[in-house]
């Protein structure tokens, strides 16, 4: 009888739902349309594509800012920027996630998870408060840089970053050293596509993109001096765009390989089949789609990101066409692992009902759909347009966007005459401004936007004069000459 009881106990224990571990990978500066599963040609991201096939892919996931710390703060808190309080990349204003705003990591730690984070650049560091809730936080102190905050509060990311291969090594080492039987929450952040500074080596470029030596030499020039590249290249902007996009694609491909190493390491462990995986871009990249090369403003190529979930408790092979928001991810993760939800005051909602509706093969119930998507850019400074000198009208403004159904408003607070309205269904590239032809819709969306009380105090940001900008913002608007590595 005792043996029988022991056997029954063992069976029931093995059947009991074990709390899954969770791995969140954020892909900095990654546009959805550069991912194979989102339609990019030539199979650039086979690892993420396979993960999407095994799980759930969100075809229209929207970031809440095209600025790294702000977007990550929304992802971790389930809140829009005006709710969580981290609003800028500016080094000395509205840049800290306040203590007291509960994050996904804090919630999971309270639920008994071990928490650890390995980030690849200064904008994801403890300086911005993104370490809240992590027992282990591998910070920027080891990065090859000094003085990441420059004159006037300008934040330089230049050399305050490291390659995804190094971050993967560190995350795998941490996993390998774990002896705890508790579930873990691991956040890994990859940064390579943010700028051309972390170009993969020539062997990789030749193998994956078939580049010849001449092309690789040009990409090396771009990587060494991004802001001077257009001038050095004779100002042929079509050519410049081709090379900038080539470098970008190479870095997206490289990160996918590192993601593959990370996933292999996770799956090779004893609990490898009980890990919930979430992969999300934090924002996209301009790549000259709207005369803007970097990120920070609110067009879709800068806000629409890849988002994939896979693991225990989730169906496989599901594509969700409905628009969702990065701030829905934390409530979704907590729901999937059956942890306590975040405070009811958060804006994000669990996407599990939407996933189940789509998995059942029918249109979602109205209550399964998340609400309108908000994003803002309240301290643009002069980021994002190193090859374009005439963007001060945008760069000195505060921008707010609001998507309801197919319509998208981009509201320019300081120069409302520049505001825009787009129909994302008929005009996904945001080329035809409907503001004057559909004033009723414009007013309706603006009223809804302003009801969320998104406006921040306007303070004249200290912007360097142009000659200073030329000297300082060398790497896609971010790199200071002070950040040059010392021999
Ligand atoms: Zn970012």
Boltz pocket constraint, residues with backbone or C-beta under 6 A from the ligand:
constraints:
  - pocket:
      binder: B
      contacts: [[A, 28], [A, 29], [A, 66], [A, 67], [A, 68], [A, 69], [A, 282], [A, 283]]
      max_distance: 6.0
